Amino acid sequence: DLKDFTIVLDCAHGAAYEVGPKLLNKLGAEVVLAGALPDGKNINDECGSVHPQHISELVKKHNADLGIALDGDADRVVLADASGKIVDGDGILYVLGVYGQRNLQVADGIVGTVMSNLGLELACQERGIAFERSSVGDRHVLEKMYANSWTLGGEASGHIIQLDKSTTGDGLLTAISVLEVMHSTGRTLAELVSSMQIYPQSMINVPINGSVSAAIVLGDETVINAVREVESVLDCNGRVVLRPSGTEPVIRVMVEGVDAEQVETLVEQLTMAVVSSSAKH
């Protein structure tokens, strides 16, 4: 029963534009609907989980309890708390892992990806929840979930899998699961994620010479030395991830750490190394 909830729902002019509001209305919520006028061309256009600032603004405008932003095919979701602060897939995994299991037990383990925020991993450790990373992509997440016999996994993008409910991502199902936690605990979304510290993270997509493989660029001594130097600066208080895109000639360079300014400096430093390596091959 969500009769005391005001929820902003952004359907990204996509698949859930009809079923989404119907479901939330049936559960008793007052729904402020956005992104529900698909014309065949405007899917994800400045709305939905791809553009979460839209849901953030609407939550504040309508003084809502929660914002739900789906993507076009509704398999992903990001949320906004009552202040408009965005809670991505990492925050959702934390909430469901700590509060969303049967009999209010914590999850045995959670599968994230190499891009999941370090804050999620550390918060899980504090709660006694095992945490492992897979390669990026729901298929890889699912494979590791099966291998570990765990029921919860997902990506920061908001693609969440709850194997006790479904074998694939379902943005509405994920949102309802979080609402169930909010209702049963009497806590706001902000309160539920308050014990999880998100580390500053920066990622740059670096185009590389299309005639050169990413493996050659990443194996170049310039890049290897740059990674070692950055990891030395971060010590144990951050992470470095360099990974090739699976769809375009791009290497994604990600750095996260405690200090946001330092993170930006270090990601630029690594980017220059990747650009230099690509240019000489």
C-alpha positions in Angstrom: 0.0 0.0 0.0 1.7 3.2 -1.2 -1.2 5.6 -0.5 1.1 8.0 1.4 3.7 8.1 -1.4 4.0 10.8 -4.1 6.2 9.3 -6.9 7.5 11.0 -10.0 7.8 8.4 -12.8 9.8 9.1 -16.0 9.2 6.4 -18.6 11.6 7.8 -21.1 8.8 7.8 -23.8 9.4 4.0 -23.9 8.1 0.6 -23.1 6.7 1.2 -19.7 4.7 4.4 -20.5 1.4 2.6 -19.9 2.1 -0.2 -17.5 4.3 1.9 -15.2 1.7 4.5 -14.0 -1.0 1.8 -13.9 1.0 -0.4 -11.6 1.9 2.5 -9.2 -1.6 3.8 -9.2 -2.9 0.3 -8.4 -0.6 0.2 -5.4 -2.1 3.4 -4.2 0.6 5.9 -5.0 0.0 9.4 -6.3 1.9 9.5 -9.6 3.4 12.4 -11.4 4.0 11.1 -14.9 6.7 12.2 -17.3 8.2 10.8 -20.5 4.9 9.1 -21.4 4.3 10.5 -24.9 6.2 8.2 -27.3 6.1 9.2 -30.9 8.6 6.6 -32.2 11.5 9.0 -32.2 11.7 10.6 -28.8 12.7 7.5 -26.7 15.3 8.5 -24.1 15.4 12.0 -25.5 16.6 14.2 -22.6 14.7 12.0 -20.2 14.7 8.7 -18.4 17.6 7.0 -16.7 20.0 8.2 -19.3 19.3 11.8 -18.3 18.6 11.6 -14.5 18.8 15.3 -14.0 15.2 15.4 -15.4 13.8 13.2 -12.7 15.8 15.1 -10.0 14.2 18.4 -11.1 10.7 17.0 -11.1 11.0 15.4 -7.7 11.9 18.8 -6.2 9.3 20.6 -8.2 6.5 18.3 -7.0 7.8 17.7 -3.5 7.7 14.0 -4.2 8.9 11.2 -2.0 10.7 9.4 -4.8 11.6 9.7 -8.4 11.8 6.7 -10.7 13.6 7.1 -14.0 13.4 4.1 -16.5 15.2 3.7 -19.7 13.5 3.2 -23.0 13.1 -0.6 -22.8 12.5 -0.4 -19.0 15.2 -2.9 -18.0 17.2 -0.2 -16.2 16.2 2.3 -13.5 17.8 5.0 -11.4 16.1 6.7 -8.5 16.0 10.2 -6.9 15.4 10.7 -3.2 13.1 13.4 -1.8 15.8 16.0 -2.2 16.4 15.1 -5.8 19.7 13.4 -5.2 20.3 10.6 -7.7 20.7 7.0 -6.5 22.1 4.8 -9.2 22.4 1.1 -9.5 25.2 0.9 -6.9 22.9 2.5 -4.3 20.0 0.3 -5.3 22.1 -2.8 -4.9 23.1 -1.7 -1.4 19.5 -1.1 -0.3 18.3 -4.4 -1.7 21.3 -6.3 -0.3 21.0 -4.9 3.2 17.2 -4.5 3.6 15.5 -6.2 0.7 15.9 -9.9 1.4 13.4 -12.3 2.9 13.0 -12.0 6.7 15.1 -8.8 6.5 18.3 -10.9 6.3 21.2 -9.4 4.4 22.1 -10.9 1.1 24.8 -13.7 1.0 26.6 -11.8 -1.7 26.2 -9.2 -4.4 27.7 -9.2 -7.9 28.8 -5.8 -9.3 31.1 -5.0 -12.2 34.5 -3.6 -12.6 32.8 -0.2 -12.9 30.9 -0.5 -9.6 31.8 2.2 -7.1 34.4 1.3 -4.5 32.0 2.7 -1.9 29.5 -0.2 -2.6 32.2 -2.8 -2.1 33.4 -1.3 1.2 29.8 -0.8 2.5 29.1 -4.5 1.7 32.2 -5.5 3.7 31.0 -3.5 6.7 27.7 -5.3 6.6 29.2 -8.8 6.2 28.0 -9.1 2.6 30.4 -10.8 0.1 31.0 -8.7 -3.0 32.5 -9.8 -6.3 33.0 -8.0 -9.6 32.3 -9.3 -13.1 33.1 -7.8 -16.5 30.7 -5.1 -17.7 27.4 -6.5 -19.1 24.4 -8.1 -17.6 25.4 -11.5 -19.1 28.6 -11.5 -17.2 26.8 -10.4 -14.0 24.3 -13.2 -14.3 27.0 -15.8 -15.0 28.8 -14.9 -11.7 25.5 -14.8 -9.8 24.8 -18.4 -10.9 28.4 -19.5 -10.2 28.1 -18.2 -6.6 24.5 -19.1 -6.1 23.7 -15.5 -5.3 20.4 -13.8 -6.1 21.4 -10.2 -6.4 23.6 -8.4 -8.9 23.7 -5.5 -11.3 25.4 -2.4 -12.7 25.7 1.2 -11.8 23.6 2.0 -14.9 20.6 0.6 -13.0 20.4 -2.8 -14.6 19.6 -4.9 -11.6 18.9 -8.6 -11.5 17.0 -10.3 -8.6 17.1 -14.0 -9.3 14.5 -14.8 -6.7 12.1 -12.7 -8.8 13.4 -12.7 -12.4 16.3 -13.8 -14.5 16.7 -10.4 -16.2 16.7 -6.7 -15.4 13.2 -5.1 -14.9 13.3 -1.5 -13.9 9.7 -1.4 -12.5 10.3 -4.6 -10.5 13.5 -3.1 -9.1 11.7 0.2 -8.2 8.9 -1.7 -6.5 11.4 -3.7 -4.5 13.0 -0.5 -3.2 9.5 0.9 -2.4 8.8 -2.3 -0.5 11.9 -1.7 1.6 10.9 2.0 2.2 7.4 0.9 3.2 8.5 -1.9 5.5 11.3 0.0 7.3 9.6 3.4 7.4 12.8 4.9 6.1 13.3 7.3 3.2 15.6 6.4 0.3 18.1 9.0 1.6 18.2 7.3 5.0 18.6 3.8 3.4 21.7 4.8 1.5 23.2 7.1 4.1 25.7 4.5 5.4 27.1 4.0 1.9 29.9 6.5 1.0 30.1 7.0 -2.8 33.7 7.6 -3.9 34.4 10.4 -6.5 34.7 8.7 -9.8 35.6 10.1 -13.2 35.6 8.3 -16.6 36.9 9.5 -20.0 36.2 7.8 -23.3 39.5 8.0 -25.2 39.3 7.4 -29.0 42.1 5.3 -30.3 43.5 4.7 -33.8 41.0 2.3 -35.4 43.8 0.3 -37.0 45.4 -0.5 -33.7 43.9 -3.0 -31.2 43.1 -1.8 -27.7 45.3 -4.6 -26.4 48.3 -3.1 -28.0 47.6 0.3 -26.6 46.9 -1.0 -23.1 50.0 -3.1 -23.3 52.3 -0.2 -24.2 54.9 0.6 -21.6 53.8 4.2 -21.5 50.3 3.2 -20.3 51.6 0.5 -18.0 53.9 2.9 -16.2 51.2 5.6 -16.0 48.8 3.1 -14.4 51.4 2.1 -11.9 52.1 5.7 -11.0 48.4 6.5 -10.5 47.9 3.4 -8.4 50.8 4.4 -6.3 49.3 7.8 -5.7 46.0 6.4 -4.8 47.5 3.7 -2.6 44.7 1.6 -1.2 42.2 4.5 -1.3 41.0 4.2 -4.9 40.9 2.2 -8.1 42.0 2.5 -11.8 40.1 0.7 -14.6 41.1 0.9 -18.3 38.9 -1.2 -20.5 38.2 -1.2 -24.2 34.6 -0.5 -25.5 33.0 -3.5 -27.0 31.2 -1.4 -29.7 33.6 1.4 -30.8 37.3 2.2 -31.0 37.4 3.7 -27.6 39.2 2.9 -24.3 37.3 3.9 -21.2 39.6 5.3 -18.6 38.2 5.4 -15.0 39.7 6.6 -11.8 38.1 6.8 -8.4 39.4 7.9 -5.1 38.7 9.9 -1.9 39.5 13.4 -3.3 37.5 14.6 -6.3 40.1 17.0 -7.6 42.9 14.4 -7.4 40.7 12.0 -9.3 40.2 14.5 -12.1 43.9 15.1 -12.3 44.8 11.5 -12.3 42.2 10.5 -15.0 43.6 13.3 -17.2 47.1 11.9 -16.6 46.1 8.4 -17.7 44.1 9.8 -20.7 47.3 11.5 -22.0 49.2 8.2 -21.7 46.5 6.4 -23.7 46.4 9.1 -26.4 50.2 9.0 -26.6 50.3 5.3 -26.9 47.6 5.2 -29.6 49.4 7.9 -31.6 52.7 6.1 -31.9 51.3 2.7 -33.1 
